[in-house]
Amino acid sequence: MTHKDFILTLSCPDRKGIVHDVTGTLLAHDGNIVDAQQFGDEQTGRFFLRVHFRTAENQDRKALEHDFTQLGQKFQMHWQLHDAAKPARLLIMVSRQGHCLNDLLFRISSGQLNAKAVAIVSNHRDFENLAHAYDIPFHYLPVTPETKATQEEALLSLVQSLDIDLVVLARYMQILSAPLCEALQGRAINIHHSFLPSFKGARPYYQAHARGVKLIGATAHYVTADLDEGPIIEQDIERVDHAMSAQDLTQVGSDIESLVLSRAVRAHIEHRVLLNDSRTVVFR
């Protein structure tokens, strides 16, 4: 018998009976749970749940959503029901460093990510040929102080017209305005290097080398109006030493950035990330 896979995610004030009622609702619709993960945050008093379940192919989704709407009202839930098989539609933004873009495109084309890159947006033309090689429409939107507002309107128009699920800033070196960040809240991911201490501005790996840094890393987070301070999804680090040149640090950093961003994108499109105030719950 054919079947359909869904992923249910929810968060609500923590209280007794949530899991009982959720699983009971799934059973009433002949749902079979494949995987379930939960977390109760004692600090915020909120409960988080992700359930991957399977139903018959002819299961009435509207009836399922109706029952979860009632359940959501009972428990004050924020909930979403996702088609687990549906590829996420990505819009990828890049400037002049292409390591993260190239990594994502390879992972998508090789089936490692259940996603489709439907557009690449850049303020430079450096990777136009790469986009064409993958048969992905390339949108050149150069940004100056005078054109920034117009280009952001064009970007948002693309997001809406292409039914984009996630915007990925794959080393896009422009600061998004507060209104655009608000419009993309919870569906735009950025990647940046993370050092101790932190080095801002141009050539951060060269700055780190000059200071003798022993750890370099990367952070992927949701985009907010607070620059590089959105809810963190994924991080990683790598040890470096005195024998490594600034170019070596740059190469190691590029590898970490690519890996961390791909992990964050995977977590998001598999609906494993739930917002918890300024933090995230990331189910594995």
C-alpha positions as CSV (number, residue, x, y, z in Angstrom):
1,M,0.0,0.0,0.0
2,T,1.3,3.5,-0.9
3,H,1.7,6.0,1.8
4,K,2.4,9.7,2.5
5,D,5.0,11.0,5.0
6,F,4.4,14.2,7.0
7,I,6.3,16.1,9.6
8,L,4.5,17.8,12.4
9,T,6.3,20.5,14.4
10,L,4.9,22.4,17.3
11,S,5.7,24.5,20.4
12,C,3.4,25.6,23.2
13,P,3.3,26.2,26.9
14,D,4.4,23.0,28.7
15,R,1.6,21.1,30.5
16,K,0.4,17.6,30.9
17,G,-1.4,15.7,28.1
18,I,0.3,17.2,25.0
19,V,2.0,14.1,23.7
20,H,-1.1,12.0,24.6
21,D,-3.4,14.2,22.6
22,V,-1.1,14.6,19.7
23,T,-0.5,10.8,19.3
24,G,-4.2,10.1,19.9
25,T,-5.0,12.5,17.0
26,L,-2.5,10.8,14.7
27,L,-3.9,7.4,15.7
28,A,-7.5,8.6,14.9
29,H,-6.2,9.3,11.3
30,D,-4.5,6.0,11.1
31,G,-1.1,7.7,11.4
32,N,2.0,5.6,12.1
33,I,4.9,7.4,13.9
34,V,8.2,6.9,12.3
35,D,10.2,9.2,14.6
36,A,9.5,11.6,17.4
37,Q,11.6,14.0,19.4
38,Q,10.6,16.4,22.2
39,F,12.1,18.9,24.5
40,G,10.7,20.8,27.5
41,D,12.5,24.0,28.3
42,E,12.3,24.6,32.0
43,Q,13.6,28.2,31.7
44,T,10.9,29.4,29.2
45,G,8.3,26.9,30.2
46,R,7.7,25.8,26.6
47,F,7.4,22.4,25.1
48,F,8.7,21.5,21.6
49,L,7.8,18.5,19.5
50,R,8.8,17.1,16.1
51,V,6.9,14.0,14.8
52,H,7.6,12.3,11.5
53,F,4.6,10.1,10.7
54,R,3.1,8.1,7.9
55,T,-0.5,7.8,6.7
56,A,-2.3,6.1,3.8
57,E,-2.0,7.8,0.4
58,N,-5.7,8.7,0.4
59,Q,-5.6,10.3,3.9
60,D,-7.6,13.6,4.0
61,R,-5.0,16.2,4.9
62,K,-7.7,18.9,5.5
63,A,-9.4,16.7,8.1
64,L,-6.0,16.2,9.8
65,E,-5.3,19.9,9.8
66,H,-8.8,20.6,11.1
67,D,-8.2,18.3,14.1
68,F,-4.8,19.9,14.8
69,T,-6.3,23.3,14.6
70,Q,-8.6,22.3,17.5
71,L,-5.7,20.8,19.3
72,G,-3.7,23.9,18.8
73,Q,-6.4,26.0,20.3
74,K,-6.6,23.7,23.4
75,F,-2.9,23.9,24.1
76,Q,-2.1,27.4,22.6
77,M,0.2,25.7,20.0
78,H,2.2,27.1,17.2
79,W,2.1,24.2,14.8
80,Q,2.9,23.3,11.2
81,L,2.3,20.3,9.1
82,H,4.8,19.6,6.3
83,D,4.9,17.2,3.4
84,A,8.1,15.3,4.1
85,A,8.7,14.4,0.5
86,K,8.4,17.9,-1.0
87,P,11.7,19.5,-1.9
88,A,12.4,22.9,-0.4
89,R,12.6,25.8,-2.8
90,L,15.8,27.8,-2.2
91,L,16.9,31.2,-3.3
92,I,20.7,31.5,-2.8
93,M,22.4,34.8,-2.5
94,V,26.2,35.3,-3.0
95,S,28.7,38.0,-3.6
96,R,32.3,37.2,-4.6
97,Q,33.2,34.2,-2.5
98,G,31.7,31.1,-4.0
99,H,32.7,28.2,-1.7
100,C,29.4,28.0,0.1
101,L,27.4,28.4,-3.1
102,N,29.4,25.7,-4.9
103,D,29.0,23.3,-2.0
104,L,25.3,23.8,-1.7
105,L,24.7,23.4,-5.5
106,F,26.7,20.1,-5.5
107,R,24.8,18.7,-2.5
108,I,21.5,19.6,-4.1
109,S,22.4,18.2,-7.5
110,S,23.7,15.0,-6.0
111,G,20.6,14.4,-3.9
112,Q,22.2,15.1,-0.5
113,L,19.7,17.8,0.2
114,N,16.0,17.5,-0.5
115,A,15.9,20.9,-2.1
116,K,15.8,22.7,-5.4
117,A,17.8,25.9,-6.1
118,V,15.3,27.9,-8.1
119,A,17.3,31.2,-8.2
120,I,20.7,32.6,-7.5
121,V,20.9,36.3,-6.6
122,S,24.1,38.3,-6.6
123,N,25.4,41.9,-6.4
124,H,28.2,40.7,-8.7
125,R,28.4,38.6,-11.9
126,D,31.3,36.3,-10.7
127,F,29.1,33.2,-10.5
128,E,26.7,33.8,-13.4
129,N,28.4,31.0,-15.4
130,L,28.2,28.6,-12.4
131,A,24.5,29.3,-12.2
132,H,24.1,28.6,-15.9
133,A,26.1,25.3,-15.5
134,Y,23.5,24.1,-13.1
135,D,20.7,25.5,-15.2
136,I,19.6,27.9,-12.4
137,P,18.3,31.4,-13.3
138,F,20.8,34.1,-12.2
139,H,19.6,37.5,-11.1
140,Y,22.1,40.3,-11.0
141,L,21.0,42.9,-8.5
142,P,23.9,45.4,-8.0
143,V,23.6,47.3,-4.7
144,T,24.6,50.9,-4.1
145,P,23.2,53.3,-1.4
146,E,20.9,54.7,-4.1
147,T,19.6,51.4,-5.4
148,K,19.5,49.3,-2.1
149,A,15.8,49.8,-1.5
150,T,14.8,49.1,-5.1
151,Q,17.0,46.0,-5.2
152,E,15.5,44.7,-2.0
153,E,12.0,45.2,-3.4
154,A,13.1,43.1,-6.4
155,L,14.5,40.4,-4.1
156,L,11.3,40.2,-2.1
157,S,9.3,40.1,-5.3
158,L,11.4,37.0,-6.4
159,V,10.8,35.4,-3.0
160,Q,7.1,35.8,-3.4
161,S,6.7,35.0,-7.1
162,L,8.9,31.9,-6.9
163,D,7.3,30.6,-3.8
164,I,10.6,30.4,-2.0
165,D,10.8,28.4,1.3
166,L,14.3,29.5,2.3
167,V,16.7,32.3,1.4
168,V,20.3,31.3,1.9
169,L,23.0,34.0,2.3
170,A,26.0,32.0,1.0
171,R,28.6,34.7,1.8
172,Y,26.4,37.5,0.5
173,M,28.3,40.6,1.7
174,Q,25.5,43.1,2.0
175,I,23.6,44.1,5.1
176,L,19.8,43.5,4.7
177,S,17.5,46.3,5.9
178,A,15.4,45.8,8.9
179,P,12.1,45.7,6.9
180,L,13.5,42.9,4.7
181,C,14.8,41.0,7.7
182,E,11.3,41.2,9.1
183,A,9.7,40.0,5.9
184,L,12.1,37.0,5.8
185,Q,11.9,36.2,9.5
186,G,12.5,32.5,10.2
187,R,13.2,31.7,6.5
188,A,16.6,33.3,5.8
189,I,19.9,31.8,6.9
190,N,23.3,33.5,7.0
191,I,26.8,32.1,7.5
192,H,29.8,33.9,9.0
193,H,33.2,33.2,10.5
194,S,33.4,33.1,14.3
195,F,36.7,33.7,16.1
196,L,37.8,34.3,19.6
197,P,38.5,37.2,19.6
198,S,36.2,38.3,16.7
199,F,37.6,40.1,13.7
200,K,35.3,42.3,11.6
201,G,35.8,43.9,8.3
202,A,38.0,42.9,5.4
203,R,40.2,39.7,5.3
204,P,39.3,38.4,8.8
205,Y,41.4,35.3,8.4
206,Y,44.5,37.4,7.8
207,Q,43.6,39.4,10.9
208,A,43.2,36.2,12.9
209,H,46.6,35.0,11.6
210,A,48.2,38.2,12.7
211,R,46.9,37.7,16.2
212,G,48.0,34.0,16.4
213,V,44.4,32.6,16.8
214,K,44.4,28.9,17.7
215,L,40.7,28.2,17.0
216,I,38.7,29.3,13.9
217,G,35.1,28.4,13.2
218,A,31.8,29.3,11.6
219,T,28.2,30.1,12.7
220,A,25.0,29.7,10.8
221,H,22.0,31.6,12.1
222,Y,18.7,33.1,11.1
223,V,18.8,36.6,9.7
224,T,17.6,39.4,11.9
225,A,18.0,43.1,11.9
226,D,20.7,42.7,14.6
227,L,23.7,42.0,12.4
228,D,25.1,38.4,12.9
229,E,23.1,38.0,16.1
230,G,20.1,36.0,15.0
231,P,19.1,32.7,16.6
232,I,22.0,30.2,16.0
233,I,21.3,27.0,14.1
234,E,24.7,25.4,13.7
235,Q,28.4,26.0,14.6
236,D,31.7,24.2,14.3
237,I,35.4,24.9,15.0
238,E,38.8,23.7,13.8
239,R,42.2,24.0,15.6
240,V,44.9,25.8,13.8
241,D,48.5,26.5,14.8
242,H,51.6,28.7,14.3
243,A,52.8,26.7,11.3
244,M,49.8,27.7,9.2
245,S,49.8,30.7,6.9
246,A,47.0,33.2,6.5
247,Q,46.1,31.4,3.3
248,D,45.9,28.1,5.2
249,L,43.5,29.6,7.7
250,T,41.4,31.0,4.9
251,Q,41.1,27.5,3.3
252,V,40.2,25.8,6.6
253,G,37.7,28.6,7.3
254,S,36.1,28.2,3.9
255,D,35.7,24.4,4.5
256,I,34.1,25.0,7.9
257,E,31.7,27.7,6.6
258,S,30.5,25.4,3.8
259,L,29.9,22.5,6.1
260,V,28.2,24.5,8.8
261,L,25.9,26.2,6.3
262,S,24.9,22.9,4.6
263,R,24.1,21.5,8.0
264,A,22.0,24.5,8.9
265,V,20.1,24.3,5.6
266,R,19.5,20.6,6.0
267,A,18.2,21.1,9.6
268,H,15.8,23.8,8.4
269,I,14.4,22.0,5.3
270,E,13.9,18.8,7.3
271,H,11.9,20.9,9.8
272,R,14.3,20.2,12.7
273,V,14.6,23.8,13.9
274,L,12.1,25.4,16.2
275,L,12.5,29.0,17.5
276,N,12.7,29.4,21.2
277,D,12.8,33.2,21.8
278,S,16.3,34.3,20.7
279,R,17.5,30.7,20.7
280,T,16.7,27.5,18.7
281,V,15.8,24.0,19.4
282,V,17.5,21.8,16.8
283,F,16.3,18.1,16.8
284,R,18.9,15.7,15.4
